[in-house]
């Protein structure tokens, strides 16, 4: 199944760093997110787009995971030649990830 079937996502940016949150629609699905959506899997999912590491911060009280994607925005809003300089589409791309 795709993450979009059990979660929603939001993004933010600061310079060349993007933050992507993943929030379970039903808190009962949070353990599945925590088990399968690792920093390594997210880094692999965004391979070719981001140049830095991915950090994961669990937020169990909100049934959410927060990911920090370093070197993810082509230099940042004022330097990037990308169409999506703020990285807002990254949340949709994350929701396309497959999980068992």
N, CA, C and O of each residue as an XYZ file, in Angstrom:
400
protein
N       0.846     -1.168      0.000
C       0.000      0.000      0.000
C       0.889      1.227      0.000
O       2.051      1.168      0.402
N       0.341      2.321     -0.447
C       1.065      3.583     -0.447
C       0.799      4.318      0.862
O      -0.257      4.162      1.476
N       1.771      5.117      1.275
C       1.605      5.877      2.512
C       0.359      6.755      2.479
O      -0.266      6.976      3.516
N      -0.005      7.255      1.311
C      -1.181      8.131      1.210
C      -2.468      7.433      1.638
O      -3.469      8.093      1.915
N      -2.447      6.097      1.692
C      -3.628      5.350      2.121
C      -3.841      5.412      3.632
O      -4.947      5.165      4.112
N      -2.776      5.744      4.392
C      -2.895      5.727      5.852
C      -2.346      6.984      6.528
O      -2.360      7.080      7.755
N      -1.861      7.955      5.735
C      -1.235      9.128      6.344
C      -1.365     10.349      5.450
O      -1.731     10.258      4.279
N      -1.053     11.495      6.043
C      -0.948     12.735      5.264
C       0.376     13.383      5.632
O       1.045     12.958      6.574
N       0.752     14.425      4.877
C       2.079     14.983      5.035
C       2.066     16.494      4.834
O       1.210     17.044      4.142
N       3.045     17.149      5.462
C       3.244     18.601      5.315
C       4.739     18.856      5.145
O       5.565     18.057      5.587
N       5.079     19.956      4.512
C       6.492     20.292      4.337
C       6.773     21.714      4.782
O       5.872     22.545      4.895
N       8.035     21.965      5.029
C       8.521     23.299      5.334
C       9.941     23.407      4.813
O      10.551     22.400      4.454
N      10.467     24.611      4.770
C      11.823     24.769      4.273
C      12.554     25.851      5.044
O      11.950     26.782      5.577
N      13.850     25.707      5.089
C      14.739     26.705      5.667
C      16.051     26.589      4.914
O      16.805     25.634      5.100
N      16.313     27.560      4.073
C      17.520     27.485      3.258
C      17.455     26.303      2.308
O      16.501     26.163      1.542
N      18.471     25.454      2.358
C      18.541     24.288      1.475
C      18.040     23.023      2.181
O      18.255     21.912      1.696
N      17.376     23.195      3.322
C      16.878     22.068      4.105
C      15.355     22.024      4.037
O      14.681     23.046      4.168
N      14.834     20.825      3.830
C      13.383     20.637      3.814
C      12.986     19.756      4.990
O      13.670     18.781      5.302
N      11.892     20.097      5.634
C      11.319     19.235      6.650
C      10.021     18.669      6.095
O       9.199     19.390      5.530
N       9.858     17.378      6.267
C       8.669     16.696      5.763
C       8.077     15.897      6.922
O       8.719     14.996      7.461
N       6.861     16.235      7.292
C       6.197     15.492      8.362
C       5.264     14.453      7.751
O       4.678     14.663      6.689
N       5.144     13.343      8.441
C       4.259     12.258      8.035
C       3.369     11.956      9.223
O       3.854     11.550     10.280
N       2.068     12.150      9.057
C       1.129     12.030     10.165
C       0.112     10.929      9.858
O      -0.555     10.957      8.823
N       0.004      9.962     10.767
C      -0.963      8.874     10.574
C      -2.382      9.427     10.640
O      -2.706     10.208     11.534
N      -3.224      9.025      9.700
C      -4.635      9.420      9.740
C      -5.330      8.806     10.956
O      -6.191      9.430     11.576
N      -4.941      7.580     11.281
C      -5.466      6.870     12.452
C      -4.264      6.534     13.338
O      -3.353      5.847     12.876
N      -4.228      6.988     14.577
C      -3.084      6.704     15.445
C      -2.739      5.210     15.543
O      -1.604      4.863     15.868
N      -3.686      4.341     15.271
C      -3.408      2.899     15.302
C      -2.402      2.494     14.222
O      -1.764      1.447     14.337
N      -2.253      3.312     13.175
C      -1.299      3.018     12.104
C       0.103      3.559     12.382
O       1.032      3.290     11.621
N       0.259      4.314     13.459
C       1.573      4.896     13.763
C       2.678      3.847     13.922
O       3.774      4.063     13.406
N       2.446      2.723     14.610
C       3.514      1.718     14.704
C       3.990      1.215     13.337
O       5.174      0.928     13.165
N       3.095      1.110     12.382
C       3.480      0.701     11.031
C       4.388      1.757     10.400
O       5.402      1.424      9.786
N       4.021      3.024     10.552
C       4.865      4.095     10.020
C       6.236      4.072     10.676
O       7.263      4.179     10.007
N       6.235      3.930     11.997
C       7.494      3.938     12.736
C       8.405      2.779     12.319
O       9.624      2.937     12.256
N       7.821      1.630     12.038
C       8.598      0.457     11.657
C       9.133      0.530     10.227
O      10.266      0.122      9.969
N       8.338      1.040      9.312
C       8.679      0.948      7.890
C       9.215      2.217      7.258
O       9.906      2.149      6.241
N       8.921      3.357      7.824
C       9.369      4.607      7.196
C      10.594      5.110      7.966
O      10.507      5.992      8.821
N      11.724      4.517      7.627
C      12.985      4.841      8.278
C      13.695      5.965      7.527
O      13.340      6.293      6.395
N      14.681      6.535      8.162
C      15.485      7.575      7.501
C      16.163      7.015      6.252
O      16.241      7.693      5.227
N      16.654      5.778      6.337
C      17.312      5.168      5.174
C      16.347      4.951      4.015
O      16.699      5.187      2.859
N      15.129      4.503      4.322
C      14.149      4.290      3.244
C      13.722      5.613      2.618
O      13.524      5.689      1.405
N      13.578      6.656      3.437
C      13.217      7.974      2.902
C      14.355      8.511      2.040
O      14.110      9.070      0.971
N      15.594      8.347      2.494
C      16.742      8.789      1.692
C      16.774      8.064      0.350
O      17.029      8.683     -0.683
N      16.518      6.766      0.359
C      16.486      6.001     -0.892
C      15.337      6.456     -1.783
O      15.481      6.521     -3.004
N      14.212      6.768     -1.181
C      13.038      7.214     -1.945
C      13.322      8.540     -2.665
O      12.847      8.759     -3.780
N      14.094      9.414     -2.024
C      14.416     10.712     -2.606
C      15.781     10.735     -3.293
O      16.283     11.807     -3.634
N      16.386      9.563     -3.500
C      17.705      9.493     -4.144
C      17.683     10.207     -5.492
O      16.731     10.086     -6.262
N      18.742     10.948     -5.756
C      18.831     11.700     -7.001
C      18.298     13.114     -6.877
O      18.594     13.969     -7.712
N      17.518     13.365     -5.843
C      16.978     14.707     -5.638
C      17.680     15.418     -4.489
O      17.974     16.610     -4.574
N      17.944     14.687     -3.424
C      18.611     15.314     -2.284
C      20.081     14.884     -2.265
O      20.425     13.770     -2.659
N      20.929     15.789     -1.800
C      22.364     15.513     -1.799
C      22.909     15.248     -0.402
O      24.075     14.878     -0.258
N      22.100     15.428      0.617
C      22.562     15.255      1.992
C      21.850     14.138      2.707
O      21.046     13.418      2.115
N      22.146     13.994      3.983
C      21.519     12.936      4.780
C      20.077     13.268      5.153
O      19.608     14.393      4.977
N      19.398     12.258      5.669
C      18.027     12.396      6.169
C      18.024     12.045      7.649
O      18.534     10.997      8.046
N      17.456     12.915      8.456
C      17.285     12.652      9.887
C      15.803     12.409     10.154
O      14.943     13.044      9.545
N      15.509     11.475     11.077
C      14.119     11.181     11.439
C      13.910     11.468     12.917
O      14.717     11.088     13.765
N      12.797     12.154     13.208
C      12.418     12.472     14.580
C      10.998     11.978     14.831
O      10.047     12.539     14.285
N      10.838     10.935     15.650
C       9.501     10.446     15.980
C       8.767     11.434     16.888
O       9.367     12.041     17.775
N       7.474     11.585     16.654
C       6.606     12.415     17.494
C       5.386     11.558     17.844
O       4.297     11.780     17.316
N       5.573     10.578     18.737
C       4.501      9.617     19.002
C       3.226     10.247     19.547
O       2.137      9.732     19.292
N       3.329     11.339     20.286
C       2.129     11.989     20.825
C       1.209     12.521     19.739
O       0.015     12.712     19.970
N       1.758     12.759     18.559
C       0.961     13.222     17.422
C       0.805     12.138     16.357
O       0.247     12.392     15.289
N       1.294     10.936     16.642
C       1.295      9.832     15.674
C       1.968     10.274     14.382
O       1.457     10.057     13.283
N       3.146     10.909     14.549
C       3.826     11.503     13.395
C       5.323     11.214     13.417
O       5.911     10.905     14.453
N       5.906     11.327     12.241
C       7.351     11.293     12.069
C       7.736     12.578     11.360
O       7.039     13.015     10.444
N       8.834     13.184     11.772
C       9.328     14.386     11.104
C      10.691     14.062     10.507
O      11.583     13.572     11.201
N      10.844     14.341      9.218
C      12.095     14.077      8.519
C      12.737     15.400      8.133
O      12.068     16.322      7.667
N      14.050     15.474      8.335
C      14.821     16.632      7.917
C      15.701     16.172      6.764
O      16.567     15.313      6.934
N      15.470     16.754      5.582
C      16.203     16.397      4.379
C      17.213     17.506      4.104
O      16.842     18.619      3.730
N      18.487     17.192      4.292
C      19.555     18.174      4.114
C      19.967     18.247      2.652
O      19.951     17.241      1.943
N      20.335     19.435      2.207
C      20.761     19.659      0.811
C      19.696     19.138     -0.151
O      19.983     18.386     -1.082
N      18.461     19.561      0.102
C      17.320     19.001     -0.633
C      16.654     19.971     -1.595
O      15.779     19.567     -2.361
N      17.048     21.247     -1.576
C      16.279     22.236     -2.339
C      17.107     22.967     -3.395
O      16.776     24.089     -3.780
N      18.160     22.345     -3.852
C      18.946     22.944     -4.930
C      19.607     24.259     -4.543
O      19.793     25.130     -5.392
N      19.961     24.411     -3.274
C      20.626     25.625     -2.820
C      19.734     26.562     -2.036
O      20.227     27.508     -1.423
N      18.443     26.326     -2.037
C      17.517     27.187     -1.313
C      16.697     28.044     -2.258
O      16.979     28.113     -3.454
N      15.692     28.687     -1.722
C      14.702     29.415     -2.518
C      15.338     30.452     -3.439
O      14.972     30.534     -4.611
N      16.270     31.233     -2.942
C      16.832     32.321     -3.756
C      17.918     31.859     -4.711
O      18.345     32.632     -5.569
N      18.378     30.617     -4.585
C      19.450     30.118     -5.441
C      19.015     29.001     -6.373
O      19.682     28.740     -7.374
N      17.917     28.341     -6.067
C      17.504     27.156     -6.805
C      16.891     27.497     -8.154
O      16.174     28.488     -8.298
N      17.185     26.662     -9.132
C      16.555     26.780    -10.452
C      15.393     25.802    -10.601
O      14.819     25.681    -11.683
N      15.047     25.111     -9.532
C      13.946     24.158     -9.567
C      12.604     24.883     -9.623
O      12.479     26.007     -9.136
N      11.628     24.253    -10.202
C      10.289     24.833    -10.249
C       9.656     24.908     -8.866
O       8.875     25.817     -8.587
N       9.990     23.959     -8.005
C       9.431     23.906     -6.656
C      10.528     24.239     -5.647
O      11.014     23.355     -4.942
N      10.917     25.508     -5.577
C      12.033     25.907     -4.723
C      11.759     25.660     -3.245
O      12.700     25.416     -2.489
N      10.517     25.713     -2.813
C      10.165     25.496     -1.409
C      10.025     24.015     -1.067
O       9.945     23.667      0.111
N       9.995     23.147     -2.056
C       9.899     21.712     -1.812
C       8.529     21.237     -1.373
O       8.419     20.189     -0.737
N       7.478     21.985     -1.696
C       6.123     21.596     -1.262
C       5.675     20.268     -1.870
O       4.868     19.557     -1.270
N       6.183     19.931     -3.041
C       5.775     18.672     -3.665
C       6.444     17.457     -3.014
O       6.056     16.322     -3.289
N       7.444     17.680     -2.154
C       8.110     16.555     -1.496
C       7.143     15.761     -0.627
O       7.293     14.547     -0.485
N       6.155     16.431     -0.046
C       5.186     15.709      0.787
C       4.377     14.730     -0.059
O       4.123     13.604      0.366
N       3.979     15.151     -1.237
C       3.227     14.261     -2.123
C       4.094     13.098     -2.580
O       3.620     11.967     -2.682
N       5.351     13.374     -2.851
C       6.270     12.321     -3.285
C       6.481     11.303     -2.158
O       6.523     10.101     -2.417
N       6.612     11.773     -0.912
C       6.759     10.847      0.199
C       5.528      9.951      0.318
O       5.653      8.751      0.566
N       4.343     10.530      0.142
C       3.109      9.739      0.257
C       2.983      8.674     -0.825
O       2.135      7.786     -0.728
N       3.817      8.758     -1.844
C       3.815      7.751     -2.908
C       4.661      6.533     -2.550
O       4.668      5.548     -3.289
N       5.373      6.588     -1.428
C       6.217      5.460     -1.003
C       5.346      4.259     -0.644
O       4.281      4.404     -0.044
N       5.811      3.090     -1.017
C       5.118      1.838     -0.710
C       5.561      1.300      0.649
O       6.748      1.321      0.976
N       4.603      0.821      1.433
C       4.885      0.137      2.697
C       4.056     -1.144      2.756
O       2.954     -1.209      2.211
N       4.604     -2.169      3.429
C       3.839     -3.426      3.540
C       2.593     -3.261      4.403
O       1.844     -4.219      4.596
